């Protein structure tokens, strides 16, 4: 993911997202340094960013993003994780059309009206602004990720409850209890794979 472009976070959107997500979720410094080394080409290994799409129990939909130096190994591992847990891998495009690529940025200490005014003053367009408990969550086009964050930083806000590019399902699916248990087992198997970076799905897990 980080190797697509220059190693400078200011000019490399993929690397910048890695670093912002890392800071938000307290990722160990060693992992951050490794991402930067990959971006610089400091690692002799070549990493490919891949996306797999598939189906789980009861027609549930899953997207798996991976970063790998062995495409055949990763494809085999992902296919097995689907197949052993009641799912199956689909072709490219079979699932992604039901998801929207979205930038999600959350902050605390402001109201939705405050955030709307702040973003309007910065001339930044977003899809939606929602208050959730103690946070205000901004949903925007992926290309607006940095602009939204910069608008907050210019206003003196540098701590984010969430800051990521994600794939949001257009419609959530509720599974029967037995199917949900099988689905959660499948998601765990996918997330446990070393090459898998992110797993997105359309199931309401009631969290």
Residue frames as qw, qx, qy, qz and C-alpha x, y, z in Angstrom:
[[0.000, 0.886, 0.463, 0.000, 0.00, 0.00, 0.00],
 [0.276, -0.857, 0.060, 0.430, 2.71, 2.46, 0.98],
 [0.542, -0.199, 0.515, 0.634, 4.86, 1.71, -2.06],
 [0.374, 0.674, 0.539, 0.340, 2.53, 3.45, -4.51],
 [0.083, 0.954, 0.088, 0.274, 4.30, 6.77, -4.84],
 [0.314, 0.613, -0.444, 0.573, 6.98, 8.84, -3.17],
 [0.572, -0.247, -0.682, 0.382, 8.06, 8.13, 0.42],
 [0.007, 0.106, -0.266, 0.958, 7.17, 11.65, 1.59],
 [0.061, 0.468, 0.834, -0.286, 3.88, 11.41, 3.54],
 [0.188, 0.575, 0.148, -0.783, 2.86, 14.85, 2.26],
 [0.401, 0.440, -0.467, -0.654, 2.90, 13.67, -1.36],
 [0.295, 0.045, -0.942, -0.152, 2.01, 10.01, -0.85],
 [0.618, -0.311, -0.039, -0.721, -1.68, 9.59, 0.03],
 [0.870, -0.132, -0.468, -0.086, -1.37, 5.88, 0.79],
 [0.552, 0.082, -0.551, 0.620, 1.55, 6.37, 3.16],
 [0.156, -0.320, 0.232, -0.905, -0.15, 9.34, 4.81],
 [0.763, -0.307, -0.213, -0.528, -3.24, 7.23, 5.53],
 [0.807, -0.053, -0.537, 0.242, -1.04, 4.49, 7.02],
 [0.339, 0.166, -0.457, 0.805, 0.66, 7.00, 9.31],
 [0.381, -0.328, 0.081, -0.861, -2.54, 8.78, 10.36],
 [0.847, -0.256, -0.344, -0.313, -4.26, 5.46, 11.11],
 [0.699, 0.048, -0.554, 0.450, -1.17, 4.33, 13.00],
 [0.075, 0.246, -0.384, 0.887, -1.19, 7.45, 15.18],
 [0.596, -0.315, -0.089, -0.734, -4.93, 7.14, 15.82],
 [0.926, -0.220, -0.213, -0.220, -4.74, 3.52, 16.90],
 [0.453, -0.739, 0.494, -0.069, -1.36, 3.64, 18.68],
 [0.944, 0.293, -0.117, 0.093, 0.40, 1.31, 16.23],
 [0.729, -0.507, 0.172, 0.427, 3.94, 0.46, 17.42],
 [0.076, 0.854, -0.303, -0.415, 6.68, 2.66, 15.99],
 [0.388, -0.290, 0.802, 0.350, 8.45, -0.36, 14.47],
 [0.480, 0.491, 0.719, 0.104, 5.47, -1.07, 12.23],
 [0.232, 0.933, 0.109, -0.254, 5.30, 2.58, 11.16],
 [0.174, -0.704, 0.557, 0.405, 9.01, 2.55, 10.33],
 [0.481, 0.026, 0.831, 0.277, 8.54, -0.63, 8.28],
 [0.438, 0.749, 0.495, -0.053, 5.78, 1.02, 6.25],
 [0.090, 0.927, -0.192, -0.308, 8.07, 3.97, 5.53],
 [0.356, -0.452, 0.736, 0.358, 10.92, 1.63, 4.53],
 [0.532, 0.361, 0.747, 0.166, 8.61, -0.16, 2.10],
 [0.319, 0.903, 0.240, -0.156, 7.61, 3.19, 0.64],
 [0.075, -0.838, 0.433, 0.323, 11.25, 4.15, 0.17],
 [0.843, 0.420, -0.331, -0.056, 12.01, 0.82, -1.43],
 [0.168, -0.681, 0.667, -0.252, 14.32, 0.10, 1.49],
 [0.758, -0.101, 0.623, -0.166, 13.03, -3.44, 1.59],
 [0.035, -0.311, 0.799, 0.514, 14.34, -5.73, -1.12],
 [0.234, 0.353, 0.906, 0.009, 10.96, -7.43, -1.32],
 [0.181, -0.115, -0.360, -0.908, 8.28, -6.12, -3.65],
 [0.191, 0.321, 0.786, -0.492, 4.85, -5.78, -2.09],
 [0.141, -0.277, -0.619, -0.721, 1.60, -5.81, -4.06],
 [0.343, 0.119, 0.467, -0.807, -1.65, -4.30, -2.82],
 [0.198, -0.146, -0.879, -0.409, -4.53, -6.66, -3.60],
 [0.506, -0.016, 0.312, -0.804, -8.28, -6.69, -3.08],
 [0.123, -0.115, -0.972, -0.165, -10.36, -9.85, -2.82],
 [0.538, -0.095, 0.053, -0.836, -14.16, -10.01, -2.80],
 [0.258, -0.036, -0.965, -0.038, -16.33, -12.82, -1.54],
 [0.615, -0.394, -0.234, -0.642, -19.49, -14.05, 0.08],
 [0.080, -0.204, 0.849, -0.481, -20.20, -15.45, 3.52],
 [0.067, 0.341, 0.925, -0.151, -23.22, -17.25, 4.99],
 [0.182, 0.729, 0.602, -0.268, -26.70, -16.12, 3.81],
 [0.440, 0.734, 0.297, 0.424, -25.33, -13.96, 1.01],
 [0.359, -0.870, 0.022, 0.337, -23.24, -11.72, 3.28],
 [0.625, 0.718, -0.048, 0.301, -20.60, -9.70, 1.44],
 [0.661, -0.630, 0.134, 0.384, -16.93, -9.28, 2.30],
 [0.514, 0.804, -0.203, 0.221, -14.02, -7.26, 0.92],
 [0.812, -0.459, 0.091, 0.350, -10.45, -8.18, 1.90],
 [0.326, 0.899, -0.268, 0.116, -7.50, -5.84, 1.34],
 [0.900, -0.299, 0.118, 0.294, -4.06, -7.43, 1.49],
 [0.167, 0.887, -0.428, -0.054, -0.44, -6.37, 1.13],
 [0.936, -0.152, 0.313, 0.060, 1.76, -9.25, 0.03],
 [0.020, 0.683, -0.642, -0.346, 5.09, -10.28, -1.42],
 [0.098, -0.059, 0.973, 0.201, 3.60, -13.60, -2.57],
 [0.527, 0.063, -0.146, -0.835, 0.34, -13.25, -4.51],
 [0.631, -0.012, -0.728, -0.268, -0.24, -16.99, -4.91],
 [0.305, -0.102, -0.805, 0.499, 0.17, -17.67, -1.19],
 [0.194, 0.132, 0.351, -0.906, -2.18, -14.86, -0.20],
 [0.587, 0.055, -0.369, -0.719, -4.87, -15.82, -2.71],
 [0.580, -0.055, -0.813, -0.028, -4.74, -19.42, -1.50],
 [0.182, -0.122, -0.704, 0.676, -4.93, -18.38, 2.17],
 [0.351, 0.117, 0.134, -0.919, -7.86, -16.02, 1.59],
 [0.627, 0.021, -0.560, -0.541, -9.74, -18.60, -0.49],
 [0.481, -0.089, -0.846, 0.212, -9.24, -21.20, 2.25],
 [0.017, 0.116, 0.547, -0.829, -10.45, -18.82, 4.98],
 [0.544, 0.085, -0.132, -0.824, -13.65, -18.26, 3.00],
 [0.651, 0.071, -0.669, -0.352, -14.15, -21.90, 2.03],
 [0.388, -0.037, -0.850, 0.356, -13.58, -23.42, 5.47],
 [0.031, 0.266, 0.568, -0.778, -16.16, -21.12, 7.05],
 [0.330, 0.605, 0.703, -0.177, -19.17, -21.35, 4.78],
 [0.218, 0.823, -0.028, -0.523, -18.10, -18.70, 2.29],
 [0.766, 0.270, 0.409, 0.417, -16.60, -18.47, -1.15],
 [0.229, -0.448, 0.224, 0.835, -14.40, -16.05, -3.05],
 [0.532, 0.735, 0.396, -0.140, -16.05, -14.10, -5.86],
 [0.606, 0.396, 0.237, 0.647, -14.72, -12.39, -8.95],
 [0.238, -0.183, -0.103, 0.948, -13.51, -8.80, -8.94],
 [0.248, -0.099, -0.228, -0.936, -16.50, -6.46, -8.82],
 [0.431, -0.339, -0.805, -0.224, -18.95, -9.03, -7.49],
 [0.445, -0.607, -0.563, 0.340, -19.19, -7.30, -4.10],
 [0.346, -0.176, -0.092, 0.917, -17.49, -3.89, -4.27],
 [0.086, -0.393, -0.421, -0.813, -20.42, -2.24, -6.06],
 [0.517, -0.665, -0.509, -0.177, -22.43, -2.59, -2.85],
 [0.579, -0.555, -0.208, 0.560, -19.85, -0.57, -0.87],
 [0.234, 0.938, 0.038, 0.252, -18.75, 3.06, -0.99],
 [0.648, 0.084, -0.264, 0.709, -15.12, 4.08, -0.52],
 [0.271, -0.894, -0.224, -0.277, -15.29, 6.66, 2.27],
 [0.337, 0.345, -0.478, 0.734, -13.01, 8.85, 4.35],
 [0.584, -0.686, -0.416, -0.119, -14.04, 8.76, 8.02],
 [0.332, 0.317, -0.413, 0.786, -12.66, 11.30, 10.49],
 [0.516, -0.699, -0.482, -0.110, -13.88, 11.68, 14.07],
 [0.227, 0.378, -0.397, 0.805, -13.18, 14.28, 16.74],
 [0.398, -0.600, -0.652, 0.239, -14.38, 15.11, 20.25],
 [0.280, -0.445, -0.255, 0.811, -15.28, 18.40, 21.92],
 [0.154, 0.149, -0.282, -0.935, -17.33, 19.91, 19.09],
 [0.595, 0.397, 0.540, -0.443, -20.94, 19.76, 17.93],
 [0.576, 0.374, 0.626, 0.370, -22.01, 18.81, 14.43],
 [0.206, 0.950, 0.231, 0.043, -22.92, 22.47, 13.81],
 [0.331, -0.818, 0.342, 0.324, -19.44, 23.55, 14.92],
 [0.575, -0.153, 0.676, 0.434, -17.84, 21.08, 12.53],
 [0.472, 0.665, 0.534, 0.223, -20.10, 22.06, 9.64],
 [0.040, 0.995, 0.012, -0.094, -19.20, 25.73, 10.11],
 [0.458, -0.642, 0.498, 0.362, -15.50, 24.92, 10.40],
 [0.582, 0.092, 0.695, 0.412, -15.49, 22.86, 7.19],
 [0.361, 0.833, 0.402, 0.119, -17.55, 25.43, 5.29],
 [0.126, -0.949, 0.178, 0.226, -15.05, 28.14, 6.25],
 [0.439, -0.457, 0.669, 0.389, -12.26, 25.88, 4.97],
 [0.590, 0.486, -0.299, -0.571, -14.25, 25.28, 1.75],
 [0.004, -0.218, 0.974, 0.057, -14.20, 21.50, 2.25],
 [0.722, -0.037, -0.245, -0.646, -17.14, 19.46, 0.96],
 [0.142, -0.173, 0.946, -0.233, -18.20, 16.32, 2.86],
 [0.346, -0.250, -0.810, -0.403, -20.97, 13.74, 2.55],
 [0.602, -0.632, -0.411, -0.264, -22.31, 13.78, 6.08],
 [0.096, 0.406, -0.586, 0.695, -21.61, 14.91, 9.66],
 [0.713, -0.425, -0.492, -0.263, -23.06, 12.82, 12.48],
 [0.261, -0.586, 0.542, -0.543, -22.94, 13.15, 16.27],
 [0.823, -0.107, -0.555, -0.054, -22.28, 9.80, 17.95],
 [0.711, -0.537, -0.334, 0.309, -22.19, 9.92, 21.76],
 [0.396, -0.764, 0.038, 0.508, -19.12, 12.04, 22.61],
 [0.421, -0.193, 0.526, 0.713, -17.80, 12.25, 19.04],
 [0.525, 0.690, 0.046, -0.496, -18.60, 14.00, 15.79],
 [0.636, -0.028, 0.674, 0.375, -17.95, 11.80, 12.75],
 [0.348, 0.671, -0.216, -0.618, -17.32, 13.27, 9.30],
 [0.730, 0.196, 0.625, 0.197, -17.92, 11.15, 6.19],
 [0.216, 0.788, -0.231, -0.528, -16.30, 12.42, 3.01],
 [0.838, 0.521, -0.158, -0.024, -15.03, 11.37, -0.41],
 [0.892, -0.204, 0.017, 0.402, -11.68, 9.55, -0.15],
 [0.537, 0.441, 0.033, 0.718, -9.85, 12.35, -1.93],
 [0.207, -0.806, -0.008, -0.555, -11.03, 14.77, 0.78],
 [0.822, -0.380, -0.351, 0.239, -9.38, 12.78, 3.57],
 [0.562, -0.033, -0.177, 0.807, -6.38, 15.05, 3.91],
 [0.028, -0.483, -0.154, -0.862, -8.37, 18.27, 3.36],
 [0.620, -0.648, -0.319, -0.306, -10.76, 17.43, 6.23],
 [0.779, -0.363, -0.257, 0.442, -7.90, 16.61, 8.57],
 [0.423, 0.186, -0.022, 0.887, -6.04, 19.76, 7.58],
 [0.253, -0.638, -0.241, -0.686, -9.14, 21.88, 8.24],
 [0.738, -0.619, -0.269, -0.014, -9.31, 20.45, 11.77],
 [0.730, -0.161, -0.134, 0.651, -5.58, 20.92, 12.35],
 [0.205, 0.426, 0.093, 0.876, -5.80, 24.54, 11.17],
 [0.470, -0.666, -0.181, -0.550, -8.51, 25.00, 13.80],
 [0.172, -0.580, 0.636, -0.479, -6.22, 23.60, 16.49],
 [0.886, -0.132, 0.292, -0.335, -7.67, 20.07, 16.52],
 [0.317, 0.571, -0.746, -0.129, -5.06, 17.35, 16.13],
 [0.266, -0.112, 0.925, -0.248, -6.52, 14.41, 18.07],
 [0.601, 0.080, -0.433, -0.667, -8.84, 12.13, 16.11],
 [0.705, -0.144, 0.580, -0.383, -11.04, 9.33, 17.46],
 [0.778, 0.247, 0.549, 0.179, -10.91, 7.78, 14.01],
 [0.215, 0.770, -0.322, -0.508, -9.05, 8.71, 10.82],
 [0.480, -0.115, 0.831, 0.256, -9.22, 6.18, 8.03],
 [0.481, 0.269, -0.471, -0.689, -10.21, 5.32, 4.51],
 [0.420, 0.022, 0.872, -0.249, -12.76, 2.53, 4.60],
 [0.262, -0.124, -0.732, -0.617, -15.40, 0.73, 2.55],
 [0.373, 0.092, 0.557, -0.736, -18.91, 1.31, 3.93],
 [0.133, 0.297, 0.922, 0.209, -21.70, -1.08, 3.00],
 [0.242, -0.216, -0.280, -0.904, -24.69, 0.60, 1.37],
 [0.749, -0.354, -0.157, -0.538, -27.02, -1.75, 3.28],
 [0.182, -0.409, 0.826, -0.344, -26.42, -3.74, 6.45],
 [0.708, -0.062, -0.627, -0.318, -27.47, -7.39, 6.70],
 [0.523, -0.433, 0.546, -0.490, -28.69, -9.04, 9.91],
 [0.494, 0.198, -0.835, -0.141, -27.89, -12.75, 10.14],
 [0.845, -0.417, -0.223, -0.251, -29.61, -15.49, 12.17],
 [0.534, -0.745, 0.391, -0.078, -27.65, -16.44, 15.27],
 [0.878, -0.106, 0.408, 0.226, -26.09, -19.62, 13.83],
 [0.648, 0.631, 0.163, 0.395, -25.10, -17.92, 10.57],
 [0.043, -0.951, 0.188, -0.241, -23.66, -14.95, 12.47],
 [0.705, -0.569, 0.414, 0.093, -21.45, -17.23, 14.56],
 [0.826, 0.195, 0.379, 0.369, -20.14, -18.84, 11.38],
 [0.375, 0.856, 0.081, 0.347, -19.67, -15.43, 9.75],
 [0.316, -0.901, 0.280, -0.100, -17.70, -14.09, 12.72],
 [0.816, -0.291, 0.437, 0.243, -15.48, -17.19, 12.60],
 [0.700, 0.512, 0.290, 0.404, -14.81, -16.50, 8.91],
 [0.098, 0.951, -0.067, 0.286, -13.96, -12.84, 9.57],
 [0.589, -0.718, 0.366, 0.050, -11.59, -13.86, 12.38],
 [0.848, 0.017, 0.409, 0.337, -9.87, -16.34, 10.05],
 [0.511, 0.735, 0.167, 0.413, -9.42, -13.65, 7.39],
 [0.140, -0.949, 0.162, -0.230, -8.15, -11.03, 9.84],
 [0.754, -0.537, 0.353, 0.137, -5.67, -13.51, 11.30],
 [0.832, 0.384, 0.165, 0.366, -3.91, -13.91, 7.94],
 [0.537, -0.438, 0.061, 0.718, -0.52, -12.20, 8.00],
 [0.285, 0.135, 0.435, 0.843, -0.97, -10.48, 4.62],
 [0.085, -0.732, -0.609, -0.292, -4.46, -9.12, 5.30],
 [0.184, 0.158, -0.204, 0.948, -4.60, -5.41, 6.14],
 [0.387, 0.076, 0.277, -0.876, -8.34, -4.71, 6.32],
 [0.005, -0.298, -0.935, -0.191, -11.60, -6.67, 6.13],
 [0.339, 0.076, 0.079, -0.934, -14.88, -4.91, 5.29],
 [0.034, -0.269, -0.953, -0.138, -18.34, -6.46, 5.33],
 [0.324, -0.321, -0.257, -0.852, -22.06, -5.67, 5.30],
 [0.573, -0.393, -0.719, 0.002, -23.15, -7.61, 8.39],
 [0.342, -0.698, 0.155, -0.610, -24.59, -5.88, 11.44],
 [0.569, 0.059, -0.753, 0.325, -22.70, -7.54, 14.30],
 [0.524, -0.744, -0.367, -0.193, -24.61, -5.59, 16.93],
 [0.626, -0.092, -0.318, 0.706, -21.45, -4.04, 18.36]]
